[in-house]
């Protein structure tokens, strides 16, 4: 599932090519993608609107419109946001397509084989009612520039396993399974370590590694795995998967210490990967 670095890569790709352009026409191919409102609401909300800016909170991509509305796009498992030349045939599973003004003649396409993703046009003044999960998001490490003091308050105020805490979107927004495992490895902390037992030095390390791992991943265009659909707006994969140290490396020698194998344990229906020698 795309996480903060992948959604941020998509946002940056859109920002340079979308801002200032007007949406001329919209097709909605599948109601499930617009389930939060309706096809008519998305078509009416987008048609004729000019895109003013692009933003991101956690894994939510937002486009500001000159109508006062915002567009929320959530990729979930397999969503892709692509910018294609007008003449190019739409790929299978294109559920929303928006023709753009200006040159080159392009179409913004939301493609989503598994259809968990969403496109919503909403009034930001009513976000708590229209998209409560967006309104309840916690601090975004990149957008909000989460300080060490903020992280210290978060970890000291709770007695939760670090893995669960970092994955809780209502506490810190944008980190999913891949980056959680990579951040905890880089910070040398076990995923089942209880948050309020961290020393000040460990909090400093965790804070630094959250920022370092996410920033590096954004610079490399995110992670594209064999089993995921993630690509940027031009259809290119990311490169950060080449830097993964523990994620999906169970049974292989830890490349940090070279003296223990990476372990995988089940975690809330998914997996967590760590090195029992490096992480305490
Ligand atoms: Zn190790």
Boltz pocket constraint, residues with backbone or C-beta under 6 A from the ligand:
constraints:
  - pocket:
      binder: B
      contacts: [[A, 254], [A, 255], [A, 256], [A, 257], [A, 258], [A, 259], [A, 260], [A, 275], [A, 276], [A, 277], [A, 278], [A, 279]]
      max_distance: 6.0
